[in-house]
Every structure is written in structure tokens, then in C-alpha cells.
Amino acid sequence: MIQIQTHNVTETEHAGGSLAKKLSPGALVAFTGDLGAGKTAFCRGFLHALGYTGRVTSPTFAIVNEYDTELCRVCHFDMYRILDEDALYDIGWDDYFDGDTILLVEWSENVTGALPEDRITVDIRRGKAEDDRVITIEGGNL
């Protein structure tokens, strides 16, 4: 387990970038944390560390945003509006497990049963000060 404390959005993005440099295609990162905790900021840092230079936004309404990076394709999911795991298969969930893609899954607690056991989990919680975050990373081969 890795625990990181950040004190602003830039540091949260940097934490995402640090994780990105440790992963390879085929990885799945499952995020948990309250609304506004910093999951998308972490993902933005993750993508920028892989060489993506465009805008990174939450895929809340699109369900998934796809990004081409220098390393591989990264698919960023937001499961906030997914009410059960069966709904995932309607969007072609199985097709994303091609071994060539990194999957970032926000609100992963909504689809736990559809996630592989070897996933990496990133939990982001608010710290004592307004912009403080406590990031806990577990799983995978870290």
C-alpha cells in the first residue's frame, strides 16, 4: 500500500503522473472517493505523464473518454450513472480488455463485480485543510 498526502490540485495531478509511469498497457485503475475529491485531477496528471497534451475532463455524461498517449490508448470511465454491472455490457465493456489499453475507472464501487481482481485501487479522500487530499493506492504489482 502507498499513501500520499497532497495539498493542492497540482500535487494530486503529480501523484497521478507518478502512478502512470509505473503501469503498462492492460492495467486497470479503480478509483473511489467522494464527489469532488480529485479523481479527475489524478486522471489528468496520469494522462499528461503519458504524453497526452489535450484537455482531460470527467466522462460523467459520456461514460467513457478515450485518449491516445505515447504509451497506449487510455480509456477513462465514470461509473457514477451506471446503476448495475449488467449495464456495462451494453456499452461494450468486454471490448476494452484488449491488453493494449489502460483503463481508469472512476466510481468503481458501482461496478465492483465487473472489475478484475488484479486491479489497482486508488482511494482519494479529503484531508484536514480544504485542498488537502489523502490518496491510498493498493493492488497490482506496485
Secondary structure as UniProt FT lines:
FT   STRAND          2..6
FT   HELIX           9..20
FT   TURN            21..22
FT   TURN            25..26
FT   STRAND          28..32
FT   TURN            35..36
FT   HELIX           39..49
FT   TURN            50..51
FT   TURN            60..62
FT   STRAND          64..68
FT   STRAND          73..78
FT   TURN            80..81
FT   HELIX           86..90
FT   TURN            91..92
FT   HELIX           93..96
FT   STRAND          101..106
FT   HELIX           108..114
FT   TURN            117..118
FT   STRAND          120..126
FT   TURN            130..131
FT   STRAND          133..139
FT   TURN            140..141
//
